[in-house]
Amino acid sequence: MHFVRAKGLLSSGNGINLYRGCTHGCIYCDSRSTCYHIDHNFEDIEVKQNASELLRDALSRRRKRCMIATGAMCDPYMHCEETLGLTRQCLEIIEEFGFGAAVQTKSDRILRDFDRLCRIHQKSKAVVQMTLTTFDKRLCRILEPDVCGTGRRAEVLRKFSDAGIPTVAWIVPILPFLNDTEENLRSVLNLCFHAGVCGIVWFGAGVTLREGDREYCYAAFDRHFPGLKAVYQKKFGNAYECMSDNNARLSRIFHEECERRGVMHDNGQIFDFMHRFPEEPGIEQVSLFDELY
C-alpha cells in the first residue's frame, strides 16, 4: 500500500472512500474498470492518510446532519484496515458530530466496530450492508477468494440485526452460467431472511463487465472455468450488462419471496431508507420497522 494526502473526501452525495483499490480479489469487481482511472496496481492500496482530518473539517462545517455512506467503490474493511483503522477513526468522527452511517462491506472485520456502530445508531442511525452472491462454498472461494464466505457474512448481518441495527443484503452479481440458478437464489435468500435483513438489493440476474474489469474476470475464467470466456464473448461481446437467460424467472422468484416475507425489495425504497436521516420529514425509523415486522 502507499499513502497520499487527499484534497477532498466527502462527495456531493455524502459518500466517502478512504482507500482506492482492494485486496479481496473478487473476479467481477467493477472498481477495476479503467473508467475510474486507478493508475496504480489495484492490490497496491492507495490510503488517504488525512481522511479523518478532511472528514472532521467537512462535518464541522455542515449545518444539517445527514447519513454518511462508505463502501460503494472500495471496501472499508480490507486487510489494511486491521492496522490502519481509518474506517474506525471516521466512524468516531461521525458519532461525535451526530451524523448517521451507512456502511457496505463483504468483510467480517466490520465487527471490530460493532460497538461504534451501535452507539451511532443509538444517537442517530446506522445501516449495515453486506453483499451475498453465492451459497456454494467452493464457488464462493473462486469468485471472492480473499474475503470471508457467504455464510459468515450472513452471521454478521444477524449480529447487527439482533442489536437493533437495520441491515441490507445485496445479491449481486449473478454471473450467467455460474450462480444463476434457482437453487442458489433460494439458498442465499434464506440466509438473508434468517439474518433478519430489512431489505435486499437486486439488479436482476446478471453481471456488468467493461474494460479493465472484463479482462480480469476473463483471466479468472481461464484459470477456473476453461471455455467459459468464449461463451461470454459469443453471447455478450463487449456489452456492459451481461444478463442471464434466467433473469425473468429468478427476478420473479426474488420479488415473490421478499414480498411474502415482508422484506423491502424495491431498490428505490431501500436506497431512500438508507440515505435518509431520521430527522428528515417523510420517514420515521421506528414506524418503518413496525410496518415491516
Helices and strands as residue ranges (DSSP letters): E 2-4, E 15-16, E 19-20, G 30-32, G 34-36, E 46-48, H 51-60, E 67-70, H 81-84, H 86-96, E 100-105, G 108-113, H 114-123, E 126-131, H 137-143, H 150-162, E 167-170, H 182-195, E 199-201, E 206-208, H 213-224, H 228-236, E 241-243, H 247-261, H 267-275, H 285-292
